[in-house]
């Protein structure tokens, strides 16, 4: 397949070019999701207040600050976040056994997979529901 033709970033004030399917350059990839910082609200409004920070610290100590998905593959990577194994949107809870320390690459892959599942479910409901 021939390479894609570079086009200007979809952000009108950006002069960079991209070959990404979503039309955004590397700097503006976050805009591809349709969410902006204003849409997200504060961390407390999203459920990540004092109680979450205490829980996060406890899970990071339990997992020794190491990415659990990487450890399962015999790799050692420092964790940067605490993740729900079963997402809350799919019925997961904040119970300790549903939380794991996770590195940025693993978290990104897992989030992309969860988003794709959610989109696929949405399409299924739209056309078959």
C-alpha positions in Angstrom: 0.0 0.0 0.0 1.4 3.4 -0.9 2.2 5.8 2.0 -0.4 8.3 3.0 -0.1 11.9 1.7 0.9 14.3 4.4 -1.9 16.8 5.2 -2.1 19.9 7.5 -3.1 19.1 11.1 -6.9 19.4 11.7 -6.2 22.1 14.3 -6.7 25.2 12.3 -3.9 27.2 14.1 -1.3 24.4 13.6 0.9 24.4 10.5 2.3 20.9 11.1 1.6 18.1 8.7 0.5 14.5 9.5 -0.3 11.2 7.9 -2.4 10.0 10.8 -5.9 8.8 9.8 -7.5 11.1 12.4 -5.9 14.2 10.8 -4.1 15.4 13.9 -0.3 15.9 14.1 1.7 14.2 16.8 1.5 17.2 19.1 -2.4 17.3 18.9 -3.3 13.6 19.0 -5.2 14.1 22.3 -7.8 16.2 20.4 -8.6 13.1 18.2 -10.8 11.7 21.0 -13.1 14.7 20.9 -12.5 15.5 24.6 -10.9 18.7 25.8 -9.5 19.6 29.1 -12.6 21.6 29.9 -14.8 18.6 29.3 -13.0 16.4 31.8 -13.5 18.5 35.0 -11.3 18.5 38.0 -9.7 15.3 39.3 -12.0 15.5 42.4 -15.1 15.9 40.1 -14.0 12.8 38.2 -13.8 10.7 41.4 -10.0 11.0 42.0 -10.0 13.0 45.3 -8.4 12.4 48.6 -9.9 8.9 49.0 -8.6 7.8 45.6 -5.1 9.2 46.3 -5.0 7.2 49.6 -6.1 4.0 47.8 -3.7 4.6 44.9 -0.8 5.0 47.3 -1.7 1.8 49.1 -1.9 -0.2 45.8 1.4 1.3 44.6 3.0 0.1 47.9 1.4 -3.3 47.6 2.7 -3.7 44.0 6.1 -2.3 45.0 5.7 0.5 42.3 6.1 -2.1 39.5 3.8 -2.6 36.5 1.9 -5.8 37.1 1.1 -6.5 33.4 4.8 -6.2 32.6 5.7 -8.5 35.6 3.3 -11.1 34.2 5.4 -11.1 31.0 8.7 -11.3 33.0 9.6 -7.6 32.4 10.3 -5.1 35.1 8.9 -1.6 34.5 8.2 1.2 37.0 4.5 1.9 37.4 3.1 5.4 37.0 -0.6 4.8 37.6 -3.1 2.6 39.3 -5.6 1.0 36.9 -8.9 -0.9 37.3 -8.4 -4.4 35.9 -12.1 -4.6 35.1 -13.1 -1.0 34.1 -15.7 0.7 36.2 -17.7 1.2 33.0 -17.9 -2.6 32.7 -18.9 -3.2 36.3 -15.5 -3.0 38.0 -15.1 -1.6 41.5 -12.5 0.2 43.5 -11.8 -3.0 45.5 -8.1 -3.8 46.0 -8.3 -7.0 44.0 -9.5 -5.0 41.0 -6.7 -2.5 41.1 -3.1 -2.9 39.8 0.0 -0.7 39.4 0.6 -0.1 35.7 3.2 1.6 33.4 2.3 4.2 30.8 2.7 2.0 27.7 0.6 -0.8 29.3 -2.0 1.7 30.5 -2.2 3.3 27.0 -2.7 -0.1 25.3 -5.3 -1.2 27.9 -7.2 2.0 27.6 -7.2 1.8 23.8 -8.5 -1.7 24.0 -11.3 -0.7 26.4 -12.3 2.2 24.2 -12.5 0.0 21.2 -14.7 -2.5 23.1 -17.0 0.4 24.2 -17.2 1.7 20.6 -18.0 -1.8 19.2 -20.7 -2.3 21.9 -22.2 1.1 20.9 -22.2 0.1 17.3 -23.8 -3.2 18.1 -26.6 -1.5 20.1 -27.1 1.0 17.4 -27.6 -1.5 14.6 -28.8 -4.6 16.4 -30.3 -3.3 19.6 
